[in-house]
């Protein structure tokens, strides 16, 4: 019997900046017809991580349950209290 691995929500690590940037760029491919180039990059993601956090969703890799892949992210930053 295979054990089901559930998705996990967590804060992205700085070493994941390239993967977070790639995920954001993939999400904005719909803009490709009017905006040229990438929406963001690893350096910009790292800069944003200095002021806030990227929450990411890890989902198990269908081919290998012991591995996870980033499938969603959101940037969160607290202003004030």
C-alpha positions, 0 to 999 in steps of 0.5 A: 500500500502506497502512503499518500503524501500531501502538499505542503505550504512553507516559506521559500528558501533563498537557494530556491530563488531561481525556481520561484522566479521560473514559477512566476514567469511560467504563470505569466506566460499568458502575457507573452503576446504583449510583454516581452521577456521574463516577469522576474528573475532570481536576483529580483526574487532574492531582493523581495525575500529581504523585505517579505516572504514567498510562500510556496506549495510543494506537491509530491512528484508523481514519479517519485513521492520522495521528491517534491516540486514547487507548484504555486507561490505567493509573495507576502509582506507585512506593512506596519503592525 
